């Protein structure tokens, strides 16, 4: 009996074949990672906008009780603890307006400016610096639109 001679020397894959497969896998992983990180950045922007809106609601409750907004020197801590300086608020509370000082989706406290009559709440975005584009762009209570 003759054995079939069609079996060749198949000892596995060549180095080039392995490198091609690894390159394709790396390309697919890179593509998926950029899609996921882009979606995460957009979600953080939306979360920050919602946090600013919640802080606006808390400031409006504070204003209803105190007839002014916390000043810049009092900052947003006035939503957590009754301010002791001027201007005083006799009708503060009895419960805090917020549990903690409000923060953006990147864990940074909001930048708050107020003269007691008007205010602005700003998040500097992912890069934590003024300016920027995309997820690094500033988000301001005066210009933001919830989407």
Secondary structure, 3 states (H helix, E strand, C coil): CCCCCCCCCCCCCCHHHHHHHHHHHHHHHHHHHHHHHHHHHHHHHHHHHHHHHHHHHHHHHHHHHHCCCCCCCCHHHHHCCCCCCCCCCCCCCCCCCCCCCCECCCCCECEEEECCCCEEEEECCCCCCCCCCHHHCCEECCCCCCC
